[in-house]
Amino acid sequence: MSDTTPATTWLTQEAYDRLQAEHAHLTGPGRLEITQRIDAARQEGDLKENGGYHAAKDEQGKMEARIRQLEQLLRDAQVGQAPAAASGVVAPGTVVSATVNGSMKMRFLLGSREAVGTTDLDVYSEKSPIGSAVLGKKKGDSASYTAPNGKELSVVVDDVEAYAG
């Protein structure tokens, strides 16, 4: 059984505004520009061997996919301040300090990769292997997860704090 409930993505106001501006550009001037490039390439004649036409159509497809991604992300976004970490529970929008396999120290933001532009921290989605392992955990809790390379890793939550942006 699959979960069809849209995933809420936590975003800072700055990240939300940046994504909204990107969406406005792509749906306005971006679409107009790519349409003009396609029309200009179409005027050159035979479309079968027209590299400019095919490149512009490929770019248009990628742009439309990004527009759909942004629309979904903005529709499902939770905007505002990071959840208060006073509870000490790992949640989207918190900064997690953790020890992996007893020796590797990590400090990362649990949230949307779209927030990467606003932080120097590594950002992991709550759906990522480590994100889903620590989600809901408190300081001192441990969990295990399977890394993308197939290796089983253990993680201990060392600290949880609110993301200050």
Buried (B, 14 or more C-beta within 10 A) or exposed (E): EEEEEEEEBBBBEEBBEBBBEBBEEBBEEBBEBBEEBBEEBBEEEEEEEBEEBBEBBEBBEEBBEBBEEBEEBBEBBBBEEBBEBEEBBBBBBBBBBBBBEEEEEBEBBBBBEBBBEBBEBEBBBBEBBBBBBBBEBEBEBEBEBEEEEEEEBEBBBBBBBBBEB
